[in-house]
């Protein structure tokens, strides 16, 4: 039988004292550290450092920074910890120009807001003034006098048909950009001109008759129809029901006595 080594009590006491001393020291360090952290937190909340002093906003084209600040109430410069990212995001989403928003708080006193706006898809013409229209059908402030629309179709006679304005804006958003950029003007007609309630003038020289109800689906066929037209031929592309091309010569014959 192996005998266990017995450590005398007088040899164990110094080690026990040392362990207790180390535990006491660690406990003191912990409380001192906690005390200073609490002091720093109190100083932070009581000092200007806790005020929201830096607001960075990017992605703005049609919305002003002041609109964002006023909508969210950030102009009051509340304490950093009083600002709710969720609340700020919710308030900004109410703006008609904003499609998406991301909000990030950065310690100690900054907030970063990234805005994605709806694209301008067309211009609304009324008495010689041009109003930009967004993807969701919302209107921006009118262009300044002398400023002309660029890179988007101009819409005429839509002022009495607000639902139609939203429909056409949504359709233009979903159509390929190559088709949209080829459209110069779109006229709405209550009296159903040429088999449809829409007349389009294209930048490539063709005229198009279309219907608001089928505009998106039928207009998507336009590039294919154009490739089938003999070179040098001009006329009307009918897209109201069954798509077909009517040469200018045939149109003139129909109008002759």
C-alpha angles and dihedrals in degrees: 000000000000114000116229116236109246117211112211116241093238088060093050098050097072091051092049090049090050093050092049091049091051091050091049091050092050090049091051092048090050093052093045091050092047090049093053092046090054090048091051091049091050091047091048094052092045096046132074087254090082092058117099100248104155123058115172117190124180136172095053120145106140100016121072124226090238090058090055093046094047094044093053097038091236089133087080088065097223124189114292092242092051092063115096114204090204093052093047091050092049093051094048092049088063090070111100093224096055120093100169136001135191122194126194127179117214120199131269104021113332137102126192120205122189116195128198110194131199111263122248104251105173146348126251114219121209125161093336095311123113123216120190114234122209129215092264092052094256119142127232124207115290119269115261117264110281093018111122131207117258136190096003139077120265116231120214131191095009095118092094093047111057093164089054090052091057092045094052092045091052091047093050089051092056097043119091112270090238090064095043092049089052092058113093103175138003121200123195118212126192090196096061102244116205099356094311145056095241131070118190130192112205128208090232090064102259128123120221132203113201143157124241092226094057100025098114098046097040096042089057086067093058098094091051092049092050092055089059094054114099113250113269095020118128131190146097128322110211113210102158098099120340108014116239140147124243114197119225091245091060091048091053091049090053091053095046118101 
